[in-house]
Amino acid sequence: MLRDTWLMAVKDLRIELGSRVVTAQILPFGLLVLILFGLAISPDLLVTGDARRSVLEEIAPGLFWLAVLLSALMALARAFALEADDGNLDALRMAGIDPAGVFLGKALAVAVQLVAIEAVLGFGAVVVFGVPLSDPLLLAVTLVLATFSITLAGTLYAALASGLRSRDTLVPLLVLPVLAPVLLGATLATRDALFADPAVPGWSWAMLLAVFSLLYLGVGMLAFGPLLEET
């Protein structure tokens, strides 16, 4: 299974490196979303209370993860569009590759792309929103756990919709409700990592993200085989 996972991940990453879709389309889209968020919210609005922060800074973690999630939807849709259009899913079934390896390889390839996107979007968020950083370790753990949660759940549902004609519009409808708890947990954990807010137990939310990652991992490895046969 590990060998199949590696082969699938390397194959997808080589395709993306050759096509440059991530750098030419998905990454500019994510940056554009961040910039539009920054333009839509006035930096002069202040949070009431003792925070002494602007509204833009306060909601920056949520805006960042929304931009990441929207970028991830594009990457996930593309990951299975290539397989469905060329009939590669049938070839994978006939090649005897472990379905769990296909699932993990696809998720790993999208995760690598998403980490690169997050690095650039994180820098863009600092420039646009001007947020500080109080706990780098919590932020790093949150980024890793949230990324795997998004890619594991997204890979499963993208595979479910890959054989349908309306997959381009169906993937967001399937993935977004499932990832709503991940968006909430990642936003609150990131908020605590940025502002060290005692009212927000960031590590507790990070542990919740770990639970979601393990849950999506187990469900995906068990369900991807039958799902691959049906698509």
N, C-alpha and C positions, 0 to 999 in steps of 0.2 A: 504493500500500500504506500509506503513512504517513497519508493522509487517512482510509482505512478504519480504521486503528488508532485514530486520534483519535476518530472517530465512535463506534466500539464502546466505547471507554473512557468517553467522556462519557455515552453512553446508560446504561451500567451504573452509573456513579457517581450519575447523576440518580435512577435507580430506588432506589438504596440510601439516598440522602439523603431521598427521600420516604417510604420504608418504615421508616427508622431501625432496621433489624435489627441493624446493627453496634453502635450505641450501646446498644440496649435488650436485646440477647441475647448477641452474640458477645463484646463487651468485658466485660460482667459475668461471663461464663463463664470468660474468661482470668484475670480477677482472682480469681475463686473458686478456680481451680486453684492459683494462686500462694499464696493464703492457706492452702489445705489442705496444700500442701507444707510451708509454714512450721510448721503445727501438728503435722504428722506427724513432724518431725525436731527433736530436742531441741537448743536453742541452747547447752547446757552441754557437749556433746560437742566435744572438741578434736582437731585433726589432730596426729598424732604427728610428731616431727621439729622442725625449726627454723621452720616456717611460723608457729606461734603464732596460728593462725586456728581458728575454730570449724568444725565439719563443715558446718554450714548455709551459712557463707560460701564454703567450698571448692566445694560442689556447686551454688551459686547460678547460675552460668552455664548449667549443664545444665538446671536446673529452669526457668529463664527461657525457654530455647529450646524445651523441651517444651511449655510453656504457649503459646508463639507457634505452634508446629506444630499443636497441637490446635485453636487458634483459626482457623488457616489452613484446616484441613480443613472447618470449618463454612462459612467464606466461599466456598471453592471449590465445595462441594456446592450452595450456594445460587446461585452464579453460573450454573450450567448447569441447575438445576432449573427456573428461570423460563423458560428457552428451551425445554426439553423439554416442560413442561406445556402451554404455549401454542402449540406447533408453530412456534416462531420459528426453529428451526434450518432447517426447510424453507423458510421465507421468506428466510433469509439466503442459502441456496443459489440460490434463484430470483432474488434481487436482484443477483446477479453481484458480490457483495463478495469481495474477495481473501481466500481462506482464511487466508493468513499474517497479513493485517490483523485478521481475527477473532481469531486466536490471540493476537497481540500486544496487541490492545485488551482482551481478557478478562484477560490476565495483568497488564497495566498497571493496570486498574481494581482487581483484587484486591491488587496491590502497594501502591497508594495506601491502601486500607483497612488493609492489614497494617502499614504504616508508622505510621499513627495508633494502631493497637492496640499496637504495640511501644513507642511513646512513653509511653503510659499504663502498660503493664506494666513498662517499665523503671523508671519512678518508683515503682511498687508494689514492685518487687524491692528497690530501695534502702530503702524503708520497712520491708519485711518481713524482708529478709536483712541489711541494714546493710552492704553491700559498698562498698569504696572504688573509685576510678577513677584509674589511672596513665597510660593512653595513650588520650586521647579520639579521636585520629585513627584509630588501629587499630580502636577500637570502632565508629566511624561507618562505616568501610569494610566492616567485617564485617557490620554491620546491612544495608547496601545490597546486598552480594553475596549474603548468605544469603537475604534477602527475595526477590531476583529468582530465585535457584535454586529456592526453595520454590514461588513462583507459576508459573514457567515449567513445571517438571515437574508440578506439581499441576494446572495448566490442561489439559495434554495428557491426563492420566489421568482427570480429571473429565469431559472430553469423551468419552473412550472409554466411560465407564460411564453417560453421560447417557441413552442410549437404552434402558437396561435397567431392569427393575422393581426390582431389588435395588441400585440405584445408591447409596442412602443408606448401606448397609453395605459396598458393594464399593469405594467410593472410598478409605477408609482402608486397606483391605487392599492396594490397588494402589500408593498413594502412599507409605505409611510405609517399606516396604523400599527404595524408590528413594531416599528422602531420608535414609536412615540415615547415609550418608557426609557429607551436608550438616550434619546435626545434630552429628556428631562434630567436623567442621572448625569450625563456628560456635562450639561449646562451648569448644574449646581456644583459638581465637583470642580469644574474649571473656575467657577466664580470664587470658590474658597481658595483655590490655588493662586488666583490673581490678587484677591483682596484680603485673604486670611480672615474671613468673616466667621466669628465664633457661632453665629446663628445658623450657619450652614455646615453640617458635619461632612466635609468633603471626602474623607476616607471611607465613611459609611456608604456614600454614593458610589465611590470607586469599587467597593466590595459588591455592591448591587450590580454594577457593570460586569464584574467577573462572573457573577451567577448567570447573567444573561448570556455571556459568551459561552459558558459551559453548556447551558441549555440549548442554544442554537447549534453548537457543535454536535451534541448528541443527537438531536432531532435530525440535523442535516445528514449525518453519516448513516443513520438508520433509514431515512426516507428517500435519499437521493437515488438509490438503486431502483426501487419500484417506480419512482418518478421518471427516471431516465428511460425505463421501458415503455412508459405511457406516452412520452412526448414524441 
